[in-house]
Amino acid sequence: MSDAYQPLSTDAPRPALRIRLARPDVGEEELAAVSEVLNSGILTNGPATRGFEKAFAQRHQVQHAVAFANGTVALSAMYIGLGIGPGDEVIVPSLTFISTATSVLHVGATPIFADVDVDTFNVDSVDVCRKLGPRTRAVVAVHYGGQPADLAELRTITDEAGIHLLEDAAEAHGASYRGRPVGGHGTAGMFSFTPTKNITTGEGGMVTTDNGDLADHLRLLRNHGQTGQYRHEYLGWNWRLSELQSALGRSQMAKLEAILSRKRSNAVWLTERLAAIPGVRPPVVRPDRDHVYMLYTVLLDTDRDLVMQRLVADGIEARLYFPPAHRQPVFSSVSTSLPVTDDVSSRMLSLPFHSRLTTNELGVIADALESAVAAK
Ligand SMILES: *Cc1c(COP(=O)(O)O)cnc(C)c1O
């Protein structure tokens, strides 16, 4: 079968390949779902959104899921819903997508950066304890690349401090920690559906929670604080997800298990192959967690930027996820020392790992990485 992995012989002509980082699994089912919405005439605030929320809450074993226009506003809504604002501090890792931190700024609170664990790239509990202060209201656990952070340890810390544990599960749909899905380990969790994530609605976000009052508040915040027709109880926004996107989301939920299982078996294959390459450390997965591999990130001993350039020149879209937030111009006034974040962000590299990669393509990626790290 064409899917079987064939090593490239050195004298074979180089295949014209372009392996993209992301390639969403969308097709006929999504087209049919979106057409159905268009035909129904209800384009926002309707049954598709409620259906998507219900399926999402069930899958993540929480009482409530509230859909948002994107993950970034979902994070801000979560803070506002919990009364986090000016004068408050929220502890976040720096090794994350920028909006984990900027969403805190958007509500007038201050993000405090904590360092990460060198193996999992998830926030380091010891450093979180160091960063706790009288103004700390919450700790955000980002599940880097789809591997849950150490939620039990973090929950012990936040419970003792009397503050909220929040999950930025933007990259971790369907992942679990000690048998329980992410999104329900703290006060609330956030998910994103941009096209690089494991499932997508083009743009979209979701907040999960077991707290009914918080869920009600979030629904008002996303819809102009409207409690009755043109009655505005609170300062709200228009942060709704459209019915077209929600219909996409429902179709994607039906595919989630298949997507995750392909990724898991691809990860087993690739990790075994990469383990044989000196200077390349494949992802380290803790035994009590289920990694869903939105990202497949290796740690290199050699010059990462050079390896990345070589892969890209080879048609393989490798990327750094993420240049640390505390090094971004937007946070230039923040001075903090995060030695592990600085070290790993100079050596880590995320390889293409979307759910439609064939074994043959995985082999091409592995071969290219092997020659890229070996070349002098
Ligand atoms: C994608 C992502 C977000 C932001 O989600 P958007 O839907 O793009 O706004 C936030 N945090 C993390 C860790 C992400 O990967």
The ligand as an SDF file (V2000), in Angstrom:
LIG
                    3D

 15 15  0  0  0  0  0  0  0  0999 V2000
   -4.4910   28.6790   20.3170 C   0  0  0  0  0  0  0  0  0  0  0  0
   -4.2030   29.0450   21.7110 C   0  0  0  0  0  0  0  0  0  0  0  0
   -4.8690   30.1050   22.3610 C   0  0  0  0  0  0  0  0  0  0  0  0
   -5.7470   31.1080   21.6540 C   0  0  0  0  0  0  0  0  0  0  0  0
   -6.8490   30.6630   21.0400 O   0  0  0  0  0  0  0  0  0  0  0  0
   -7.5100   31.5110   19.8250 P   0  0  0  0  0  0  0  0  0  0  0  0
   -8.7220   30.7150   19.5340 O   0  0  0  0  0  0  0  0  0  0  0  0
   -6.5180   31.5260   18.7010 O   0  0  0  0  0  0  0  0  0  0  0  0
   -7.8100   32.8720   20.3130 O   0  0  0  0  0  0  0  0  0  0  0  0
   -4.6230   30.3150   23.7080 C   0  0  0  0  0  0  0  0  0  0  0  0
   -3.7580   29.5420   24.3830 N   0  0  0  0  0  0  0  0  0  0  0  0
   -3.0800   28.5460   23.7920 C   0  0  0  0  0  0  0  0  0  0  0  0
   -2.1340   27.7260   24.6100 C   0  0  0  0  0  0  0  0  0  0  0  0
   -3.2550   28.2830   22.4280 C   0  0  0  0  0  0  0  0  0  0  0  0
   -2.5470   27.3090   21.8470 O   0  0  0  0  0  0  0  0  0  0  0  0
  1  2  1  0
  2  3  1  0
  2 14  2  0
  3  4  1  0
  3 10  2  0
  4  5  1  0
  5  6  1  0
  6  7  2  0
  6  8  1  0
  6  9  1  0
 10 11  1  0
 11 12  2  0
 12 13  1  0
 12 14  1  0
 14 15  1  0
M  END
$$$$
